[in-house]
C-alpha cells in the first residue's frame, strides 16, 4: 500500500456561492479520503473549506486544519479536525501547510486563495518546490486567470515554461491522475 499523502487544498470560505462549486469541494474531499490521503487546509468550517473537510471525514479520511488564532475566536475553526494547529499569524499558517503538503490543489476562492496559489507558483518558478500544483476550474471559474497568465507571457513577465508548472483540470475527478503521475 502506498504511503499516505498530504493534499493541501486552497479554497474559499464564502458561504454564499454556487452549489455546483460546493459540490466540487465535497467531491474532492471524497477523493482524498478514498485514496487514503489526508487533507491539509486552512482549518475553516465555512464555505468550500468546511465542505471539503466534512467530506473527507464523511468518507473516513483524516483532516489537518491550520488556522490563525484570530480566526478561531470568530467561531469558524473546524474543531472536528483530527489535528487542528493554531498559529499566531497567516504566514506561519501558510508555512505549516506548505511544509506538510505533498501536492497542492486549488478550488475556487477569492483573494486569499489567489494569494496562496501565487505563492506556491512562485516557489515552483524559483525552484524551491517541484510538488504538483493543480487548479480545479469547474464551469470555467478560473478562465480569467488562465487569460491573465497568458497575458503575462505575451508581455514577457512570465515564460511559457512557467505556465507548464501549473495544471488546470475541469473536474476534481482529474486531480488524482496528475498527483499520481509524479
Buried (B, 14 or more C-beta within 10 A) or exposed (E): EEEEBBBBBBBBBBEEBEEEBBBBBBBBBBBBBEBBBBBBBBBBBBBBBBBBBBBBBEBEBBBBBBBBEEBBEEEBBBEEBBEBBBBEEBEBBBEBBBEBBBBBBBBBBEEBBBEBBEBBBEBBBEEEBEBBBBBBBBEEBBEEBBEEBEEEBEEEEBEEEBBEBBBBBEEBEEBBEBBEEE
